[in-house]
Amino acid sequence: METLKLREKDEYITLGQLLKAVGMVENGAEAKEVITAGEVMVNGETDTRRGRKLREGDTVLFDGTEIRVVR
């Protein structure tokens, strides 16, 4: 499992931003494509909202890789 650390001043990161930040997609258009296609799971459930707010403790699964949001 990989982790993504939130910046001190941030309370959340969006799903699209997370996929870009960890290098799983190259740009926002690609993030939108995989998210709306239902290829991404958040906390065990498929989520098709690119703007989904992820907070500490949330987990994202995409393409066989799980990422946990940490503070």
KESE-598741 format. One record per residue (C-alpha): residue number from 1; residue in one letter; x, y, z. Coordinates in pm, 1 decimal, padded with zeros to 6 digits, always signed. Each point is the difference from the previous one (the first is absolute). Example, Ala and Ser with C-alpha at 12.3 -4.5 7.8 and 13.67 -1.06 7.14 Angstrom:
+-----+-----+----------+----------+----------+
!   n ! res !     east !    north !       up !
+-----+-----+----------+----------+----------+
!   1 !   A ! +01230.0 ! -00450.0 ! +00780.0 !
!   2 !   S ! +00137.0 ! +00344.0 ! -00066.0 !
+-----+-----+----------+----------+----------+
END
This chain:
+-----+-----+----------+----------+----------+
!   n ! res !     east !    north !       up !
+-----+-----+----------+----------+----------+
!   1 !   M ! +00000.0 ! +00000.0 ! +00000.0 !
!   2 !   E ! +00123.4 ! +00345.3 ! -00090.8 !
!   3 !   T ! -00074.6 ! +00315.9 ! +00195.6 !
!   4 !   L ! -00065.3 ! +00359.2 ! -00095.7 !
!   5 !   K ! +00071.8 ! +00256.7 ! +00269.3 !
!   6 !   L ! -00227.6 ! +00303.2 ! +00010.1 !
!   7 !   R ! +00172.1 ! +00336.1 ! +00017.3 !
!   8 !   E ! -00024.3 ! +00157.7 ! +00345.8 !
!   9 !   K ! -00238.6 ! +00272.8 ! -00112.7 !
!  10 !   D ! -00231.7 ! -00236.5 ! -00192.9 !
!  11 !   E ! -00292.6 ! -00187.5 ! +00151.7 !
!  12 !   Y ! -00062.8 ! -00205.2 ! -00314.2 !
!  13 !   I ! +00113.0 ! -00083.0 ! -00352.7 !
!  14 !   T ! -00235.5 ! -00077.8 ! -00286.8 !
!  15 !   L ! -00003.1 ! -00340.7 ! -00164.3 !
!  16 !   G ! +00128.3 ! +00138.1 ! -00331.3 !
!  17 !   Q ! +00282.4 ! +00186.8 ! +00173.5 !
!  18 !   L ! +00103.6 ! -00311.0 ! +00192.0 !
!  19 !   L ! +00028.9 ! -00212.1 ! -00314.8 !
!  20 !   K ! +00217.9 ! +00268.2 ! -00159.5 !
!  21 !   A ! +00209.9 ! +00054.7 ! +00314.8 !
!  22 !   V ! +00098.8 ! -00366.4 ! +00030.0 !
!  23 !   G ! +00070.8 ! -00028.2 ! -00373.4 !
!  24 !   M ! -00276.4 ! -00245.9 ! -00084.6 !
!  25 !   V ! -00129.9 ! +00231.7 ! -00274.7 !
!  26 !   E ! +00179.6 ! +00266.6 ! -00197.2 !
!  27 !   N ! -00260.1 ! +00276.5 ! -00001.3 !
!  28 !   G ! -00348.9 ! +00105.3 ! +00103.4 !
!  29 !   A ! -00158.8 ! -00127.3 ! -00320.3 !
!  30 !   E ! +00136.2 ! -00348.6 ! +00059.9 !
!  31 !   A ! -00110.9 ! +00014.4 ! +00364.7 !
!  32 !   K ! -00351.4 ! +00095.8 ! -00108.8 !
!  33 !   E ! -00008.1 ! -00284.7 ! -00249.9 !
!  34 !   V ! +00095.4 ! -00277.3 ! +00243.5 !
!  35 !   I ! -00217.3 ! +00137.4 ! +00281.4 !
!  36 !   T ! -00315.7 ! +00041.3 ! -00209.4 !
!  37 !   A ! +00058.0 ! -00346.1 ! -00151.8 !
!  38 !   G ! -00037.9 ! -00144.2 ! +00350.9 !
!  39 !   E ! +00359.1 ! -00127.3 ! +00021.7 !
!  40 !   V ! +00071.9 ! +00162.7 ! +00338.8 !
!  41 !   M ! -00118.9 ! -00111.2 ! +00342.7 !
!  42 !   V ! -00008.7 ! +00217.9 ! +00310.5 !
!  43 !   N ! -00030.3 ! -00174.1 ! +00336.2 !
!  44 !   G ! -00108.4 ! -00320.6 ! -00173.5 !
!  45 !   E ! -00269.7 ! +00153.3 ! -00222.4 !
!  46 !   T ! +00013.9 ! +00117.9 ! -00360.6 !
!  47 !   D ! -00006.2 ! +00379.5 ! -00017.7 !
!  48 !   T ! -00048.7 ! +00193.0 ! -00324.4 !
!  49 !   R ! +00046.9 ! +00351.1 ! +00141.5 !
!  50 !   R ! +00331.0 ! +00159.2 ! -00096.6 !
!  51 !   G ! -00053.8 ! +00267.5 ! +00265.7 !
!  52 !   R ! -00059.3 ! -00250.9 ! +00282.4 !
!  53 !   K ! +00171.2 ! +00140.2 ! +00309.5 !
!  54 !   L ! +00242.2 ! -00243.1 ! +00158.8 !
!  55 !   R ! +00101.4 ! +00049.0 ! +00358.9 !
!  56 !   E ! +00241.1 ! -00169.2 ! +00239.5 !
!  57 !   G ! -00072.3 ! -00373.2 ! +00020.3 !
!  58 !   D ! -00171.6 ! -00030.5 ! -00338.7 !
!  59 !   T ! +00131.3 ! -00266.1 ! -00237.3 !
!  60 !   V ! -00002.6 ! -00001.5 ! -00379.3 !
!  61 !   L ! +00042.3 ! -00309.0 ! -00217.4 !
!  62 !   F ! +00090.9 ! +00037.7 ! -00366.3 !
!  63 !   D ! +00171.8 ! -00236.7 ! -00240.8 !
!  64 !   G ! +00094.7 ! -00241.1 ! +00278.2 !
!  65 !   T ! +00162.2 ! +00265.7 ! +00218.0 !
!  66 !   E ! -00144.8 ! +00117.5 ! +00330.4 !
!  67 !   I ! +00077.5 ! +00348.1 ! +00132.1 !
!  68 !   R ! -00079.3 ! +00119.9 ! +00352.6 !
!  69 !   V ! -00035.1 ! +00369.5 ! +00078.0 !
!  70 !   V ! +00201.6 ! +00094.3 ! +00312.1 !
!  71 !   R ! +00066.3 ! +00320.4 ! +00186.8 !
+-----+-----+----------+----------+----------+
END
